[in-house]
């Protein structure tokens, strides 16, 4: 049986088509692997950004709470409570009182914690003059 040129041409076309299909499959798998790797990287980046945003939000709230507490302390240092809880923030204040001839220096360190984890520290002081105290 003789092989016609049409049969040879058809066989050559099928072989080229088969090679193209394999090449397309390999390229598709490579692109899929690249997309999967890119997706994994983006998920890590966005997850990290979300955690950083949450920490920044907590820090912002802690700064505002510490500043408010410091203003209350500045208004009346002797009447400010040693510990306050606002929402999820725990604010504690350690006060050292130094007595001078003319008054008292209230030196305070305000610590803010979120669920037991330290977030922010603020240092402030207020001098309260005692009327009739020595001015020298």
N, CA, C and O atoms as CSV, one atom per row, in Angstrom:
chain,resi,resn,atom,element,x,y,z
A,1,UNK,N,N,0.838,-1.161,0.000
A,1,UNK,CA,C,0.000,0.000,0.000
A,1,UNK,C,C,0.887,1.229,0.000
A,1,UNK,O,O,1.805,1.343,0.812
A,2,UNK,N,N,0.627,2.096,-0.861
A,2,UNK,CA,C,1.433,3.292,-1.023
A,2,UNK,C,C,0.864,4.400,-0.143
A,2,UNK,O,O,-0.348,4.563,-0.003
A,3,UNK,N,N,1.779,5.142,0.434
A,3,UNK,CA,C,1.390,6.285,1.266
A,3,UNK,C,C,1.351,7.493,0.365
A,3,UNK,O,O,2.339,7.844,-0.280
A,4,UNK,N,N,0.212,8.115,0.331
A,4,UNK,CA,C,0.051,9.258,-0.550
A,4,UNK,C,C,0.636,10.511,0.111
A,4,UNK,O,O,0.841,10.555,1.324
A,5,UNK,N,N,0.887,11.481,-0.682
A,5,UNK,CA,C,1.434,12.736,-0.170
A,5,UNK,C,C,0.404,13.449,0.697
A,5,UNK,O,O,0.764,14.198,1.605
A,6,UNK,N,N,-0.869,13.220,0.421
A,6,UNK,CA,C,-1.908,13.828,1.258
A,6,UNK,C,C,-1.867,13.248,2.668
A,6,UNK,O,O,-2.057,13.966,3.649
A,7,UNK,N,N,-1.618,11.945,2.759
A,7,UNK,CA,C,-1.545,11.303,4.069
A,7,UNK,C,C,-0.329,11.807,4.831
A,7,UNK,O,O,-0.408,12.044,6.037
A,8,UNK,N,N,0.784,11.971,4.148
A,8,UNK,CA,C,1.996,12.486,4.792
A,8,UNK,C,C,1.787,13.925,5.265
A,8,UNK,O,O,2.215,14.301,6.357
A,9,UNK,N,N,1.143,14.699,4.450
A,9,UNK,CA,C,0.883,16.087,4.812
A,9,UNK,C,C,-0.059,16.153,6.019
A,9,UNK,O,O,0.126,16.969,6.922
A,10,UNK,N,N,-1.060,15.290,6.018
A,10,UNK,CA,C,-2.013,15.260,7.150
A,10,UNK,C,C,-1.301,14.833,8.424
A,10,UNK,O,O,-1.533,15.407,9.488
A,11,UNK,N,N,-0.450,13.844,8.326
A,11,UNK,CA,C,0.301,13.362,9.494
A,11,UNK,C,C,1.236,14.455,10.008
A,11,UNK,O,O,1.355,14.633,11.220
A,12,UNK,N,N,1.891,15.178,9.129
A,12,UNK,CA,C,2.789,16.269,9.525
A,12,UNK,C,C,1.992,17.384,10.210
A,12,UNK,O,O,2.445,17.959,11.200
A,13,UNK,N,N,0.798,17.685,9.674
A,13,UNK,CA,C,-0.048,18.703,10.275
A,13,UNK,C,C,-0.500,18.296,11.675
A,13,UNK,O,O,-0.537,19.127,12.582
A,14,UNK,N,N,-0.838,17.043,11.851
A,14,UNK,CA,C,-1.270,16.551,13.166
A,14,UNK,C,C,-0.122,16.600,14.167
A,14,UNK,O,O,-0.321,16.918,15.339
A,15,UNK,N,N,1.087,16.280,13.692
A,15,UNK,CA,C,2.249,16.322,14.581
A,15,UNK,C,C,2.522,17.766,15.020
A,15,UNK,O,O,2.799,18.013,16.193
A,16,UNK,N,N,2.445,18.709,14.092
A,16,UNK,CA,C,2.650,20.123,14.445
A,16,UNK,C,C,1.544,20.586,15.394
A,16,UNK,O,O,1.805,21.315,16.351
A,17,UNK,N,N,0.334,20.168,15.129
A,17,UNK,CA,C,-0.792,20.537,15.983
A,17,UNK,C,C,-0.608,19.967,17.381
A,17,UNK,O,O,-0.897,20.640,18.370
A,18,UNK,N,N,-0.135,18.747,17.469
A,18,UNK,CA,C,0.111,18.106,18.758
A,18,UNK,C,C,1.201,18.856,19.512
A,18,UNK,O,O,1.087,19.070,20.719
A,19,UNK,N,N,2.259,19.255,18.807
A,19,UNK,CA,C,3.341,20.021,19.453
A,19,UNK,C,C,2.819,21.374,19.939
A,19,UNK,O,O,3.174,21.825,21.028
A,20,UNK,N,N,1.980,22.016,19.133
A,20,UNK,CA,C,1.408,23.302,19.551
A,20,UNK,C,C,0.523,23.127,20.775
A,20,UNK,O,O,0.535,23.965,21.677
A,21,UNK,N,N,-0.243,22.046,20.810
A,21,UNK,CA,C,-1.111,21.799,21.965
A,21,UNK,C,C,-0.286,21.586,23.230
A,21,UNK,O,O,-0.639,22.101,24.291
A,22,UNK,N,N,0.802,20.838,23.129
A,22,UNK,CA,C,1.669,20.608,24.292
A,22,UNK,C,C,2.314,21.916,24.711
A,22,UNK,O,O,2.377,22.216,25.903
A,23,UNK,N,N,2.792,22.697,23.759
A,23,UNK,CA,C,3.398,23.990,24.088
A,23,UNK,C,C,2.371,24.900,24.758
A,23,UNK,O,O,2.696,25.579,25.732
A,24,UNK,N,N,1.151,24.925,24.259
A,24,UNK,CA,C,0.100,25.746,24.857
A,24,UNK,C,C,-0.190,25.285,26.285
A,24,UNK,O,O,-0.372,26.109,27.181
A,25,UNK,N,N,-0.233,23.972,26.494
A,25,UNK,CA,C,-0.487,23.427,27.821
A,25,UNK,C,C,0.628,23.808,28.791
A,25,UNK,O,O,0.353,24.189,29.929
A,26,UNK,N,N,1.875,23.710,28.355
A,26,UNK,CA,C,3.010,24.079,29.211
A,26,UNK,C,C,2.961,25.574,29.524
A,26,UNK,O,O,3.163,25.966,30.673
A,27,UNK,N,N,2.700,26.404,28.534
A,27,UNK,CA,C,2.592,27.845,28.764
A,27,UNK,C,C,1.441,28.170,29.709
A,27,UNK,O,O,1.581,29.017,30.591
A,28,UNK,N,N,0.318,27.510,29.533
A,28,UNK,CA,C,-0.831,27.740,30.414
A,28,UNK,C,C,-0.518,27.355,31.848
A,28,UNK,O,O,-0.899,28.067,32.778
A,29,UNK,N,N,0.169,26.242,32.039
A,29,UNK,CA,C,0.536,25.816,33.402
A,29,UNK,C,C,1.522,26.800,34.020
A,29,UNK,O,O,1.443,27.085,35.215
A,30,UNK,N,N,2.447,27.322,33.222
A,30,UNK,CA,C,3.402,28.304,33.717
A,30,UNK,C,C,2.673,29.584,34.151
A,30,UNK,O,O,2.953,30.132,35.217
A,31,UNK,N,N,1.748,30.050,33.328
A,31,UNK,CA,C,0.981,31.248,33.665
A,31,UNK,C,C,0.138,31.006,34.914
A,31,UNK,O,O,0.033,31.889,35.766
A,32,UNK,N,N,-0.452,29.844,35.032
A,32,UNK,CA,C,-1.250,29.509,36.209
A,32,UNK,C,C,-0.375,29.501,37.467
A,32,UNK,O,O,-0.778,30.029,38.503
A,33,UNK,N,N,0.814,28.907,37.383
A,33,UNK,CA,C,1.726,28.891,38.530
A,33,UNK,C,C,2.142,30.314,38.906
A,33,UNK,O,O,2.238,30.644,40.088
A,34,UNK,N,N,2.385,31.144,37.910
A,34,UNK,CA,C,2.757,32.539,38.161
A,34,UNK,C,C,1.602,33.290,38.828
A,34,UNK,O,O,1.822,34.062,39.761
A,35,UNK,N,N,0.402,33.070,38.363
A,35,UNK,CA,C,-0.765,33.713,38.973
A,35,UNK,C,C,-0.979,33.246,40.416
A,35,UNK,O,O,-1.324,34.048,41.284
A,36,UNK,N,N,-0.777,31.972,40.667
A,36,UNK,CA,C,-0.934,31.450,42.028
A,36,UNK,C,C,0.115,32.057,42.963
A,36,UNK,O,O,-0.199,32.424,44.095
A,37,UNK,N,N,1.358,32.161,42.491
A,37,UNK,CA,C,2.408,32.758,43.308
A,37,UNK,C,C,2.106,34.234,43.567
A,37,UNK,O,O,2.277,34.718,44.686
A,38,UNK,N,N,1.659,34.944,42.540
A,38,UNK,CA,C,1.305,36.360,42.701
A,38,UNK,C,C,0.156,36.520,43.688
A,38,UNK,O,O,0.178,37.423,44.524
A,39,UNK,N,N,-0.828,35.665,43.600
A,39,UNK,CA,C,-1.962,35.722,44.520
A,39,UNK,C,C,-1.513,35.486,45.956
A,39,UNK,O,O,-1.958,36.183,46.868
A,40,UNK,N,N,-0.641,34.518,46.162
A,40,UNK,CA,C,-0.134,34.242,47.513
A,40,UNK,C,C,0.623,35.446,48.066
A,40,UNK,O,O,0.484,35.780,49.242
A,41,UNK,N,N,1.408,36.085,47.237
A,41,UNK,CA,C,2.161,37.261,47.681
A,41,UNK,C,C,1.206,38.403,48.018
A,41,UNK,O,O,1.371,39.066,49.042
A,42,UNK,N,N,0.214,38.637,47.169
A,42,UNK,CA,C,-0.742,39.717,47.432
A,42,UNK,C,C,-1.549,39.463,48.695
A,42,UNK,O,O,-1.837,40.398,49.441
A,43,UNK,N,N,-1.916,38.222,48.944
A,43,UNK,CA,C,-2.657,37.904,50.172
A,43,UNK,C,C,-1.808,38.226,51.391
A,43,UNK,O,O,-2.313,38.785,52.365
A,44,UNK,N,N,-0.527,37.881,51.354
A,44,UNK,CA,C,0.364,38.189,52.473
A,44,UNK,C,C,0.508,39.698,52.655
A,44,UNK,O,O,0.478,40.194,53.781
A,45,UNK,N,N,0.661,40.418,51.564
A,45,UNK,CA,C,0.819,41.872,51.649
A,45,UNK,C,C,-0.435,42.521,52.232
A,45,UNK,O,O,-0.339,43.364,53.123
A,46,UNK,N,N,-1.610,42.132,51.734
A,46,UNK,CA,C,-2.847,42.736,52.226
A,46,UNK,C,C,-3.130,42.341,53.676
A,46,UNK,O,O,-3.662,43.144,54.443
A,47,UNK,N,N,-2.783,41.123,54.054
A,47,UNK,CA,C,-2.957,40.701,55.438
A,47,UNK,C,C,-2.052,41.516,56.363
A,47,UNK,O,O,-2.478,41.960,57.429
A,48,UNK,N,N,-0.816,41.703,55.949
A,48,UNK,CA,C,0.119,42.511,56.731
A,48,UNK,C,C,-0.360,43.953,56.832
A,48,UNK,O,O,-0.268,44.562,57.898
A,49,UNK,N,N,-0.866,44.498,55.747
A,49,UNK,CA,C,-1.376,45.869,55.754
A,49,UNK,C,C,-2.579,45.997,56.681
A,49,UNK,O,O,-2.732,47.009,57.366
A,50,UNK,N,N,-3.423,44.987,56.705
A,50,UNK,CA,C,-4.588,45.030,57.592
A,50,UNK,C,C,-4.139,45.025,59.058
A,50,UNK,O,O,-4.689,45.766,59.873
A,51,UNK,N,N,-3.145,44.199,59.398
A,51,UNK,CA,C,-2.637,44.168,60.766
A,51,UNK,C,C,-1.988,45.498,61.141
A,51,UNK,O,O,-2.180,45.988,62.254
A,52,UNK,N,N,-1.231,46.078,60.233
A,52,UNK,CA,C,-0.607,47.376,60.486
A,52,UNK,C,C,-1.671,48.452,60.681
A,52,UNK,O,O,-1.526,49.317,61.545
A,53,UNK,N,N,-2.713,48.404,59.904
A,53,UNK,CA,C,-3.805,49.361,60.047
A,53,UNK,C,C,-4.501,49.227,61.389
A,53,UNK,O,O,-4.834,50.225,62.029
A,54,UNK,N,N,-4.717,47.995,61.811
A,54,UNK,CA,C,-5.351,47.770,63.115
A,54,UNK,C,C,-4.468,48.304,64.236
A,54,UNK,O,O,-4.961,48.942,65.167
A,55,UNK,N,N,-3.144,48.043,64.149
A,55,UNK,CA,C,-2.223,48.542,65.174
A,55,UNK,C,C,-2.179,50.072,65.178
A,55,UNK,O,O,-2.121,50.691,66.240
A,56,UNK,N,N,-2.206,50.675,63.999
A,56,UNK,CA,C,-2.198,52.138,63.908
A,56,UNK,C,C,-3.477,52.718,64.498
A,56,UNK,O,O,-3.444,53.760,65.153
A,57,UNK,N,N,-4.595,52.052,64.271
A,57,UNK,CA,C,-5.868,52.505,64.826
A,57,UNK,C,C,-5.844,52.427,66.354
A,57,UNK,O,O,-6.307,53.343,67.034
A,58,UNK,N,N,-5.307,51.340,66.884
A,58,UNK,CA,C,-5.200,51.199,68.347
A,58,UNK,C,C,-4.285,52.280,68.920
A,58,UNK,O,O,-4.591,52.878,69.952
A,59,UNK,N,N,-3.158,52.528,68.245
A,59,UNK,CA,C,-2.237,53.552,68.721
A,59,UNK,C,C,-2.900,54.923,68.699
A,59,UNK,O,O,-2.731,55.709,69.632
A,60,UNK,N,N,-3.639,55.210,67.660
A,60,UNK,CA,C,-4.332,56.492,67.565
A,60,UNK,C,C,-5.326,56.667,68.710
A,60,UNK,O,O,-5.380,57.727,69.334
A,61,UNK,N,N,-6.105,55.634,68.984
A,61,UNK,CA,C,-7.053,55.706,70.100
A,61,UNK,C,C,-6.324,55.845,71.438
A,61,UNK,O,O,-6.780,56.566,72.325
A,62,UNK,N,N,-5.195,55.154,71.579
A,62,UNK,CA,C,-4.427,55.227,72.824
A,62,UNK,C,C,-3.861,56.623,73.037
A,62,UNK,O,O,-3.868,57.127,74.160
A,63,UNK,N,N,-3.372,57.254,71.979
A,63,UNK,CA,C,-2.835,58.616,72.089
A,63,UNK,C,C,-3.938,59.590,72.498
A,63,UNK,O,O,-3.722,60.442,73.361
A,64,UNK,N,N,-5.102,59.472,71.894
A,64,UNK,CA,C,-6.215,60.356,72.244
A,64,UNK,C,C,-6.629,60.133,73.697
A,64,UNK,O,O,-6.857,61.098,74.427
A,65,UNK,N,N,-6.729,58.890,74.120
A,65,UNK,CA,C,-7.134,58.589,75.500
A,65,UNK,C,C,-6.093,59.108,76.489
A,65,UNK,O,O,-6.455,59.680,77.517
A,66,UNK,N,N,-4.800,58.919,76.193
A,66,UNK,CA,C,-3.742,59.404,77.085
A,66,UNK,C,C,-3.734,60.927,77.143
A,66,UNK,O,O,-3.518,61.504,78.209
A,67,UNK,N,N,-3.965,61.578,76.017
A,67,UNK,CA,C,-4.007,63.038,75.986
A,67,UNK,C,C,-5.192,63.559,76.799
A,67,UNK,O,O,-5.047,64.521,77.552
A,68,UNK,N,N,-6.346,62.943,76.656
A,68,UNK,CA,C,-7.513,63.339,77.453
A,68,UNK,C,C,-7.246,63.160,78.939
A,68,UNK,O,O,-7.592,64.021,79.747
A,69,UNK,N,N,-6.628,62.039,79.296
A,69,UNK,CA,C,-6.314,61.784,80.701
A,69,UNK,C,C,-5.309,62.817,81.208
A,69,UNK,O,O,-5.430,63.298,82.334
A,70,UNK,N,N,-4.310,63.161,80.375
A,70,UNK,CA,C,-3.305,64.154,80.775
A,70,UNK,C,C,-3.942,65.524,80.992
A,70,UNK,O,O,-3.530,66.263,81.886
A,71,UNK,N,N,-4.939,65.868,80.184
A,71,UNK,CA,C,-5.639,67.143,80.379
A,71,UNK,C,C,-6.416,67.146,81.689
A,71,UNK,O,O,-6.430,68.148,82.404
A,72,UNK,N,N,-7.064,66.025,82.004
A,72,UNK,CA,C,-7.758,65.912,83.290
A,72,UNK,C,C,-6.767,66.005,84.442
A,72,UNK,O,O,-7.030,66.666,85.447
A,73,UNK,N,N,-5.630,65.340,84.291
A,73,UNK,CA,C,-4.585,65.371,85.310
A,73,UNK,C,C,-4.085,66.802,85.509
A,73,UNK,O,O,-3.885,67.249,86.638
A,74,UNK,N,N,-3.886,67.512,84.400
A,74,UNK,CA,C,-3.385,68.877,84.470
A,74,UNK,C,C,-4.388,69.797,85.171
A,74,UNK,O,O,-3.989,70.726,85.874
A,75,UNK,N,N,-5.668,69.547,84.984
A,75,UNK,CA,C,-6.698,70.374,85.615
A,75,UNK,C,C,-6.714,70.191,87.126
A,75,UNK,O,O,-6.856,71.168,87.862
A,76,UNK,N,N,-6.572,68.959,87.600
A,76,UNK,CA,C,-6.592,68.696,89.040
A,76,UNK,C,C,-5.794,67.430,89.325
A,76,UNK,O,O,-6.372,66.344,89.374
A,77,UNK,N,N,-4.485,67.541,89.512
A,77,UNK,CA,C,-3.650,66.351,89.650
A,77,UNK,C,C,-3.957,65.503,90.888
A,77,UNK,O,O,-3.759,64.288,90.868
A,78,UNK,N,N,-4.425,66.117,91.934
A,78,UNK,CA,C,-4.667,65.340,93.149
A,78,UNK,C,C,-5.973,64.557,93.100
A,78,UNK,O,O,-6.145,63.614,93.873
A,79,UNK,N,N,-6.896,64.919,92.216
A,79,UNK,CA,C,-8.201,64.252,92.157
A,79,UNK,C,C,-8.320,63.271,90.994
A,79,UNK,O,O,-9.372,62.655,90.821
A,80,UNK,N,N,-7.276,63.113,90.201
A,80,UNK,CA,C,-7.339,62.215,89.049
A,80,UNK,C,C,-7.187,60.769,89.514
A,80,UNK,O,O,-6.270,60.468,90.277
A,81,UNK,N,N,-8.065,59.865,89.070
A,81,UNK,CA,C,-7.963,58.471,89.496
A,81,UNK,C,C,-6.693,57.794,88.954
A,81,UNK,O,O,-6.162,58.184,87.915
A,82,UNK,N,N,-6.225,56.779,89.678
A,82,UNK,CA,C,-4.992,56.086,89.277
A,82,UNK,C,C,-5.210,55.158,88.093
A,82,UNK,O,O,-4.257,54.825,87.390
A,83,UNK,N,N,-6.448,54.735,87.860
A,83,UNK,CA,C,-6.730,53.797,86.772
A,83,UNK,C,C,-8.111,54.076,86.199
A,83,UNK,O,O,-9.067,54.333,86.931
A,84,UNK,N,N,-8.194,54.019,84.875
A,84,UNK,CA,C,-9.458,54.261,84.174
A,84,UNK,C,C,-9.553,53.265,83.033
A,84,UNK,O,O,-8.543,52.916,82.423
A,85,UNK,N,N,-10.769,52.805,82.741
A,85,UNK,CA,C,-10.985,51.934,81.591
A,85,UNK,C,C,-11.961,52.619,80.641
A,85,UNK,O,O,-13.066,52.998,81.028
A,86,UNK,N,N,-11.526,52.772,79.384
A,86,UNK,CA,C,-12.364,53.348,78.336
A,86,UNK,C,C,-12.439,52.355,77.200
A,86,UNK,O,O,-11.422,52.034,76.586
A,87,UNK,N,N,-13.629,51.867,76.913
A,87,UNK,CA,C,-13.842,50.847,75.892
A,87,UNK,C,C,-12.889,49.679,76.166
A,87,UNK,O,O,-13.008,49.033,77.207
A,88,UNK,N,N,-11.953,49.394,75.265
A,88,UNK,CA,C,-11.007,48.299,75.473
A,88,UNK,C,C,-9.659,48.776,75.990
A,88,UNK,O,O,-8.732,47.977,76.123
A,89,UNK,N,N,-9.536,50.060,76.281
A,89,UNK,CA,C,-8.267,50.626,76.724
A,89,UNK,C,C,-8.220,50.722,78.239
A,89,UNK,O,O,-9.175,51.169,78.873
A,90,UNK,N,N,-7.101,50.298,78.814
A,90,UNK,CA,C,-6.866,50.437,80.243
A,90,UNK,C,C,-5.804,51.524,80.420
A,90,UNK,O,O,-4.688,51.406,79.915
A,91,UNK,N,N,-6.168,52.582,81.146
A,91,UNK,CA,C,-5.262,53.705,81.362
A,91,UNK,C,C,-4.858,53.702,82.831
A,91,UNK,O,O,-5.704,53.735,83.725
A,92,UNK,N,N,-3.550,53.661,83.061
A,92,UNK,CA,C,-3.034,53.714,84.426
A,92,UNK,C,C,-2.089,54.898,84.532
A,92,UNK,O,O,-1.435,55.281,83.562
A,93,UNK,N,N,-2.028,55.473,85.732
A,93,UNK,CA,C,-1.211,56.656,85.944
A,93,UNK,C,C,-0.392,56.471,87.221
A,93,UNK,O,O,-0.941,56.267,88.303
A,94,UNK,N,N,0.921,56.545,87.073
A,94,UNK,CA,C,1.829,56.501,88.224
A,94,UNK,C,C,2.266,57.940,88.499
A,94,UNK,O,O,2.853,58.593,87.636
A,95,UNK,N,N,1.976,58.427,89.706
A,95,UNK,CA,C,2.260,59.818,90.048
A,95,UNK,C,C,3.297,59.866,91.160
A,95,UNK,O,O,3.165,59.200,92.187
A,96,UNK,N,N,4.321,60.663,90.936
A,96,UNK,CA,C,5.292,60.974,91.981
A,96,UNK,C,C,5.042,62.418,92.393
A,96,UNK,O,O,4.990,63.315,91.552
A,97,UNK,N,N,4.887,62.635,93.703
A,97,UNK,CA,C,4.654,63.983,94.214
A,97,UNK,C,C,5.931,64.449,94.901
A,97,UNK,O,O,6.421,63.807,95.830
A,98,UNK,N,N,6.460,65.573,94.433
A,98,UNK,CA,C,7.669,66.163,95.018
A,98,UNK,C,C,7.250,67.486,95.656
A,98,UNK,O,O,6.732,68.381,94.988
A,99,UNK,N,N,7.483,67.585,96.941
A,99,UNK,CA,C,7.067,68.774,97.679
A,99,UNK,C,C,8.222,69.762,97.747
A,99,UNK,O,O,9.345,69.413,98.114
A,100,UNK,N,N,7.921,70.987,97.388
A,100,UNK,CA,C,8.869,72.093,97.485
A,100,UNK,C,C,8.310,73.097,98.483
A,100,UNK,O,O,7.183,72.953,98.957
A,101,UNK,N,N,9.103,74.110,98.797
A,101,UNK,CA,C,8.651,75.129,99.740
A,101,UNK,C,C,7.434,75.888,99.212
A,101,UNK,O,O,6.548,76.258,99.983
A,102,UNK,N,N,7.391,76.119,97.902
A,102,UNK,CA,C,6.320,76.930,97.332
A,102,UNK,C,C,5.163,76.134,96.756
A,102,UNK,O,O,4.191,76.726,96.287
A,103,UNK,N,N,5.237,74.807,96.777
A,103,UNK,CA,C,4.146,74.021,96.217
A,103,UNK,C,C,4.547,72.569,95.985
A,103,UNK,O,O,5.497,72.070,96.588
A,104,UNK,N,N,3.824,71.914,95.121
A,104,UNK,CA,C,4.057,70.500,94.835
A,104,UNK,C,C,4.183,70.289,93.334
A,104,UNK,O,O,3.478,70.906,92.536
A,105,UNK,N,N,5.094,69.406,92.977
A,105,UNK,CA,C,5.249,69.000,91.584
A,105,UNK,C,C,4.671,67.599,91.454
A,105,UNK,O,O,5.136,66.659,92.099
A,106,UNK,N,N,3.662,67.471,90.620
A,106,UNK,CA,C,3.048,66.178,90.338
A,106,UNK,C,C,3.650,65.675,89.020
A,106,UNK,O,O,3.399,66.243,87.957
A,107,UNK,N,N,4.433,64.623,89.101
A,107,UNK,CA,C,5.105,64.051,87.934
A,107,UNK,C,C,4.396,62.731,87.607
A,107,UNK,O,O,4.402,61.802,88.415
A,108,UNK,N,N,3.792,62.656,86.430
A,108,UNK,CA,C,2.955,61.499,86.100
A,108,UNK,C,C,3.449,60.784,84.852
A,108,UNK,O,O,3.912,61.404,83.895
A,109,UNK,N,N,3.338,59.471,84.891
A,109,UNK,CA,C,3.570,58.636,83.719
A,109,UNK,C,C,2.261,57.908,83.435
A,109,UNK,O,O,1.774,57.127,84.252
A,110,UNK,N,N,1.708,58.181,82.262
A,110,UNK,CA,C,0.424,57.607,81.867
A,110,UNK,C,C,0.687,56.467,80.894
A,110,UNK,O,O,1.307,56.668,79.850
A,111,UNK,N,N,0.219,55.277,81.234
A,111,UNK,CA,C,0.385,54.095,80.384
A,111,UNK,C,C,-0.974,53.654,79.868
A,111,UNK,O,O,-1.952,53.611,80.614
A,112,UNK,N,N,-1.024,53.327,78.587
A,112,UNK,CA,C,-2.260,52.864,77.971
A,112,UNK,C,C,-2.011,51.457,77.426
A,112,UNK,O,O,-1.028,51.208,76.727
A,113,UNK,N,N,-2.923,50.549,77.763
A,113,UNK,CA,C,-2.825,49.164,77.301
A,113,UNK,C,C,-4.128,48.769,76.621
A,113,UNK,O,O,-5.205,49.243,76.982
A,114,UNK,N,N,-4.009,47.903,75.641
A,114,UNK,CA,C,-5.179,47.368,74.942
A,114,UNK,C,C,-5.206,45.873,75.194
A,114,UNK,O,O,-4.308,45.155,74.754
A,115,UNK,N,N,-6.215,45.399,75.891
A,115,UNK,CA,C,-6.348,43.979,76.251
A,115,UNK,C,C,-5.079,43.447,76.901
A,115,UNK,O,O,-4.632,42.341,76.595
A,116,UNK,N,N,-4.506,44.236,77.794
A,116,UNK,CA,C,-3.318,43.814,78.526
A,116,UNK,C,C,-2.004,44.059,77.803
A,116,UNK,O,O,-0.942,43.886,78.401
A,117,UNK,N,N,-2.038,44.452,76.545
A,117,UNK,CA,C,-0.827,44.697,75.770
A,117,UNK,C,C,-0.524,46.195,75.760
A,117,UNK,O,O,-1.362,47.002,75.359
A,118,UNK,N,N,0.696,46.563,76.211
A,118,UNK,CA,C,1.087,47.975,76.277
A,118,UNK,C,C,1.077,48.585,74.880
A,118,UNK,O,O,1.601,48.010,73.927
A,119,UNK,N,N,0.459,49.782,74.783
A,119,UNK,CA,C,0.345,50.445,73.489
A,119,UNK,C,C,1.065,51.800,73.479
A,119,UNK,O,O,1.729,52.138,72.499
A,120,UNK,N,N,0.937,52.578,74.563
A,120,UNK,CA,C,1.438,53.947,74.528
A,120,UNK,C,C,1.762,54.426,75.932
A,120,UNK,O,O,1.102,54.044,76.898
A,121,UNK,N,N,2.797,55.275,76.037
A,121,UNK,CA,C,3.180,55.896,77.302
A,121,UNK,C,C,3.313,57.396,77.094
A,121,UNK,O,O,3.879,57.846,76.097
A,122,UNK,N,N,2.786,58.171,78.046
A,122,UNK,CA,C,2.870,59.625,77.995
A,122,UNK,C,C,3.378,60.115,79.341
A,122,UNK,O,O,2.897,59.686,80.389
A,123,UNK,N,N,4.349,61.012,79.305
A,123,UNK,CA,C,4.902,61.597,80.532
A,123,UNK,C,C,4.452,63.047,80.616
A,123,UNK,O,O,4.560,63.801,79.649
A,124,UNK,N,N,3.946,63.427,81.785
A,124,UNK,CA,C,3.500,64.800,81.988
A,124,UNK,C,C,3.773,65.210,83.430
A,124,UNK,O,O,3.982,64.368,84.303
A,125,UNK,N,N,3.767,66.503,83.659
A,125,UNK,CA,C,3.990,67.014,85.016
A,125,UNK,C,C,3.179,68.288,85.197
A,125,UNK,O,O,2.856,68.995,84.242
A,126,UNK,N,N,2.862,68.552,86.465
A,126,UNK,CA,C,2.107,69.781,86.795
A,126,UNK,C,C,2.599,70.283,88.131
A,126,UNK,O,O,2.650,69.545,89.115
A,127,UNK,N,N,2.957,71.539,88.148
A,127,UNK,CA,C,3.370,72.182,89.399
A,127,UNK,C,C,2.197,72.959,89.956
A,127,UNK,O,O,1.590,73.761,89.246
A,128,UNK,N,N,1.869,72.731,91.227
A,128,UNK,CA,C,0.758,73.420,91.876
A,128,UNK,C,C,1.347,74.273,92.987
A,128,UNK,O,O,1.936,73.767,93.942
A,129,UNK,N,N,1.172,75.578,92.839
A,129,UNK,CA,C,1.687,76.524,93.816
A,129,UNK,C,C,0.806,76.505,95.064
A,129,UNK,O,O,-0.422,76.490,94.976
A,130,UNK,N,N,1.451,76.507,96.212
A,130,UNK,CA,C,0.739,76.563,97.481
A,130,UNK,C,C,0.664,78.027,97.925
A,130,UNK,O,O,1.699,78.666,98.115
A,131,UNK,N,N,-0.536,78.556,98.090
A,131,UNK,CA,C,-0.650,79.949,98.521
A,131,UNK,C,C,0.001,80.129,99.883
A,131,UNK,O,O,-0.176,79.317,100.790
A,132,UNK,N,N,0.763,81.218,100.004
A,132,UNK,CA,C,1.442,81.498,101.269
A,132,UNK,C,C,2.740,80.734,101.409
A,132,UNK,O,O,3.416,80.854,102.430
A,133,UNK,N,N,3.107,79.944,100.401
A,133,UNK,CA,C,4.366,79.203,100.477
A,133,UNK,C,C,5.538,80.121,100.251
A,133,UNK,O,O,5.375,81.241,99.766
A,134,UNK,N,N,6.718,79.656,100.599
A,134,UNK,CA,C,7.938,80.432,100.437
A,134,UNK,C,C,8.214,80.659,98.958
A,134,UNK,O,O,8.226,79.711,98.173
A,135,UNK,N,N,8.432,81.898,98.582
A,135,UNK,CA,C,8.656,82.231,97.170
A,135,UNK,C,C,10.138,82.274,96.816
A,135,UNK,O,O,10.491,82.640,95.694
A,136,UNK,N,N,10.986,81.917,97.727
A,136,UNK,CA,C,12.423,81.962,97.421
A,136,UNK,C,C,12.941,80.668,96.903
A,136,UNK,O,O,14.129,80.554,96.602
